[in-house]
Structures are given as C-alpha cells and as structure tokens.
Amino acid sequence: MRVVLAEDLYLLRAGLARLLAAHDIQVIAAIETSGELLGALLGDRPDLAIIDVRLPPTFTDEGLRVAIEARRRLPGLPVLVLSQYVEQLYARELLSDRAGGVGYLLKDRVFSDDQFVDALRTVAAGGTVIDQEVIAKLLRRKENCADDAVGRLSPREREVLELMAQGRSNAAIAQRLFVSEKAVSKHTTSIFAKLGLEPSDDDNRRVLAVLAYLNP
C-alpha cells in the first residue's frame, strides 16, 4: 500500500512513518503543511491519504478542506482523517460522501497498531471507518439544527440513531431506553426507510444511516 501522510508534528509524523513501514506500508510522501498536500495527492495518487485536520499555516481545518478537494478531483480517493479534533462542517461533508473510502479516527482513541492498520486497510479498500465518538459528536450538533432531515425522524428515532452512532447493538439500545428489542428493531427499520437506505446484508447500513442523517 502506498500512503501520503500529512501531519505537522515531526515526532508523530516520523513515528507514524516507522509504524507503517513495520507493516509493509510505504509512505511515499510525508507532508508538513497544507500547501504541499494537494499537489502530493494529485501527483502521487496514493492508495490512501492519512491527514490531520489542522495543518499549517492557520491550524484550523486545512487538512479536511484539502481532502475534500482531492476527492473532488480524484473521486473515491481513500482518505483517513487522524486528528485530536472533530471539525464540524467539513467533517460532515467528507463523511457523507457515499463513494466510500473514508475514515475519521481520534488520535487518543487509537489503542493498538493492529487496530490502526486494520482501519487503514479497510479505508484503502473502499470501506468506511469512523470512531463512534466522532459520529456521536456530529450527531448531537446536527440534532440542534432545524432541517428536513431532522423532521423526517421522530424524537424516539433520533434517540435510537444517536445510540446507534455510539456503536450500541439493538439489545443495548433497548436496555438504555427501557423498551423491548423488538421495538428498537422497528425503529431501526423505520430510520432506514426514512433515510432511503435499501435492505442489504451489509452491516455498514447502520453507519450509512448516521451519515445520511448528517448529510447537510
């Protein structure tokens, strides 16, 4: 796998490069600033980009904006955001792209190199890997906005969806809401229908439900 890595902190950038090399993943470019990043992505066309949200010069949301622009020019370019922060607006735009090949992990919630490398390979293969804490934070913010997506779901369905975003099973949701598992299953089916998600054997539909809800 060929990877472009964008991280402004030298020690973290060098450490990630060594970790990836130990798993036979080639870092073809290690980028420090947002100004270099888009050219590297378009020129090198990596199998995966690992990008921090906040990069020089402004340390705000440059990494995410470059990722979105790169995927606009190279549709489906696999991107994994690795950050300490959940940036609201551009994160929703990136994660709501149903083309797949996207991920968002929080640095302080990556607990092993195997977990991290598995996430990289999933995203590179076109899958979606999102830390449940990221989805929950975006979902809580979205629920405070009045729009058509909110209006399609009942208050109970929004509760179920938020708990779903936290990675809870139907049984765990039922226990939390003091309802039957069958009731949760009915709410889940209704959520999928309202968000236009067709029946599928892919368990990723729960993630897609959350992303569809987050889509501006």
N, C-alpha and C positions, 0 to 999 in steps of 0.2 A: 504494500500500500504506500502511495506517495502522498505526503502531507505538507501543507503550508501551515505554519504555526505563527500566530500573531499574539504576542504578549510583551508588554513594555518592561516588566521587571526581569533583569538579567538572570538572577538566580533561578527564578521559576521557569524562565524560558529555557535555560540550559538544562535544568533538572528534567523538564518535560521531554526535551530532545533525547536525553540519555535514557529515560524510561521507555520512550517509543522505540529507540534503537534496540533495546534489550528484548523487545517483542517483534523484531524484524519489520518495523515500520520506519520508512525512510522519510526524514524531514528534508524536503528539497529546498525550503526557504524558511528561515526563522526571522520574522518581521518584528520591528520595534515600534513603528509608527503607522498611523492610518494612511499617510501619504504613499507609502510603499506597497500597501496591501492590495489594492485593486489591481495594480499592474502585475503583481506576482500571481494573483488568482487567474487573471485573464491570460497571462503569458504562459504560465506553467500548467494550467488546467489540472490541478491535483485531484487525487481520488477523494480527498477530504480536506476541508479547512477547519482548523481549530482556532477560534477567535475570541479574544477578550472583548467585553463591551466597551470599556473605557481605555482609549489609546491616546497618545499624544497627537495633536497639540493641545486639545481642550479637555481631554479626560472626561468626556460626557457620554456620548453614545456613538462615537465614530465607528467602532467595530461593527455594531449592528447595522448601521447605515451602509457601510461598505459591503457587508454580507448580502443585504437585500439588493443592492445594485449589481453585485456579481451574479446573483441568481437571476436577475432580470436579463442580464446579457448571456448568461450560460444557464438556461433553465435546468433545474434539477441538480445543480452543483451541490454536493453534500457539505453541509456546514454544521459544526458543533460549536455552540457558544459555551465558553467556560469562564465563569465570572463570579465575583462576590455579590453582584447586584442583579436585581430583577428590574430591568428598564421596561417601562410600561408600553408606550406607544409602538415603538419599532419591534419590540419582542412579540407583541400580538400579530403584527404584520408578517413577521418571519415565520412564526409557528403556525399561523393559519393557512400557509401555503400547502395545499393538499397534494402537491407534487411529491412530498416525502423527502427523505434525505436531510432531515433537520433534527437538531438536538439542542437542549439547553440544560447544562449542569451547573450547580453551585460548587465553587471550589471547596468550601468547608464541609460539603456533604459527599465528597468522593472519598471512600474509605479503604479502597484497595486498588492495586494496579490492574487486577483481573476485572474488577467492576468497570474501571475506566476503559480498558482496552475493548471489552465486550461492547460498551456503548459506542466506541469509535467504529468498530466493525459493523454494528447494526446500522448506524447512520450512513456509513460509506456504501452499504448495500441497498440504500433507499428507504430504510426504516425510520421510525420516529422514536427518540429517547428524550424524555423531558422529566426532570426532577419534579416529584409531586408537589414540593413546596413552591416551585415556580408557578405551576398551574394554579394552585390554591390562591396565591397572592394575586395573580392576574384575574382570577375569577371573582375574588372579593371586590376588587376595584371595578370590574365590569358590572357587578350587581348594583353598584351605586349610580350607574348611568341609565337614563331612561331612553330605550330604543326598542325597535321591533323585536330583536332577539329576546330581550327580557320579557316582553309582552306575550310571547308565544308559550312561555313556561309558567306553570302555576307556582305559587310560593313553595309548596311541598316538593315539586320537581326541581326547583332551584336548590333546595336543601340537599336533595339526593345527588344532584350533579356536583355540588361542592364537595360532598363526602366522597363521591366517585373520583374527583380530582385529587383527593388526598390518598388515593390508592386503596380505598377500602372495598372489600368484597360486598356482595349483596347481603350476606349474613351479618357482616359487621355494621353495615348501614342500618339494617333492621334493628339491631341491638341498640344503636345510638339513638334512633328516632322512636324507639318503643312501638314498632309496628311489626307485622309479620314479614317474613322473607318474600312471600308471595306478593304482598303489597308493593314491596320495593321492586320486584321484577316487573310489575305492571307499570310503575312509574318510569322505570328504565326503558321499557318498550315505548311508552308514550314520548319520552325525551328523544329517543332515536327517530321516531316518526316525525315529530315536530321539527327536528333539525335536518330532515331529509336524508338520513343515513339508512341505506337499504340493508336488509338482512344479509349477514355474512358470517362465515366461520372464523373470521379473523378477530381475535380478542382485542385488537387495536381499535375496534369500534368505540370502546369506552374513551380512549384518548381522543379519537376523532370527534366524539360528541362534545367534549370540552373545548376542543379547538374550534369547532363550528360555532359554539356559543361565544367564544372570544373574538371571532372574526368581526372587525369593525363594520 
